[in-house]
Amino acid sequence: MVTGDLKSRIDRVWDAFWSGGISNPLEVIEQITYLLFIRRLDDIQTLAERKARVTQDPVENRVFQPGDDHLRWAQFKNTSPEVMYKTVADEVFPLLRGLGDGTTYSQHMKDARFTIPNAALLSKVVDMLDGIPMADRDTNGDLYEYLLSKIASAGVNGQFRTPRHIIDLMVQMTAPQPVDEICDPACGTAGFLVAASEYIRETHPDALLDDGQRRHFHSSMFHGYDFDSTMLRIGSMNMLLHGVDSPDIRYRDSLSEGAAGDTNQYSLILANPPFAGSLDYEATSKDLQRVVKTKKTELLFLALFLKLLKPGGRAAVIVPDGVLFGSSKAHKELRRILVEDQKLDAVVKLPSGVFRPYAGVSTAILFFTKTNSGGTDDVWFYDVRADGFSLDDKRNLVDTNDLPDVLTRWQNLDDEQDRVRTEQSFMVPKADIKAQGYDLSVNRYKEIVHDEVEHRAPMEIIADIELLEDEISQGLAELRSMLS
């Protein structure tokens, strides 16, 4: 967690960006991302040069050629602000745009733009980043997480940011394994992929000791798609700073006709797909339209998840409430597919304030497994009422938090069979769901117990009112006599 001096330094640099005219938090993070990448390039080549001196072999994957030393972080950071600014703007960024080593990071730097407005601000940012021990994965990751948290707090483009505690819950409930291939087809800043990588490091530390497993972790376990180039750069850097060397983060409009492929490829999908937005109906994948004919992006994404998952693959995805009870033919058909053709595992209803301050939409998390042959017996419902934060725009920490209970009960579903439907969580047989037209809203199945209240007899209440009126009249008469 970023605290103390480092936090205050980041805040000062952030304020300097704003006073310098860069008010979009995504642009601030993007500029810092470029500089982090530039520093990393220098660190990588320095390691390669040390290795070459020991082995007497040529330097591998050289980015900075002989004569380019002044473009390296270790060199230009010690120059005057004016010289540094000119070097970075006129020479380092053109070098970034021309990188061709094929890594996920270099691919996203092709259209890198340097927009830091003056030399003084560049010098401040370089000084801040230079003081961070880049070899420490935890520090790097915490730094970037703190920067990304400012997207939401600034109230700009917050739709890219799923609250970390909700991401962590979904990751813990799906329990990623070292053999998984994990995908987020609308990855944004790659928060789900980062959390999954951290979970695997913590719960399966021995898996990364094996050469083959380590290669899988760094190169073929994590896959993220987005059609926003800024998000791709930020997401890639987020993965890099959390210790994943070569994740598959690439440009793709996941719902388009041109995004063919990847069918039956992934064993786990974690996502918070766009709930609304512009959709080119003609360019939308015909494969998805055959599953569910609609313009609703949330329904098309669910159809996409079923397409991308391997048989036996599982998913945890956030959907708006309308998916649970929408009455259109497309809504009903998709819910029928999840219940009858696949295995719907759980519906976790979230309180409507979870995405405040930038969205008040009511949502739920769907957990399902792709089987292509049914398998739904009972569906577990949980009605989350508190997530540890106030449900207003301030989102302050509070004591009430249902999320630990959600995870505990999920891990002990056998004990949920006997829970009555007046509880916060309970099981519902598939037959009941089918009888309700595949409605998946928790309130459809929840039973409410009304407290019995005894009311006084009406004539008794009237008698009390008449007594009060007599007392008021008597008091007014006494007051009148005192004033006369």
Summary of the structure (lengths in Angstrom):
residues: 484
radius of gyration: 28.6
end to end distance: 76.3
largest distance: 116.5
contacts: 1463
relative contact order: 0.07
helix: 51%
strand: 13%
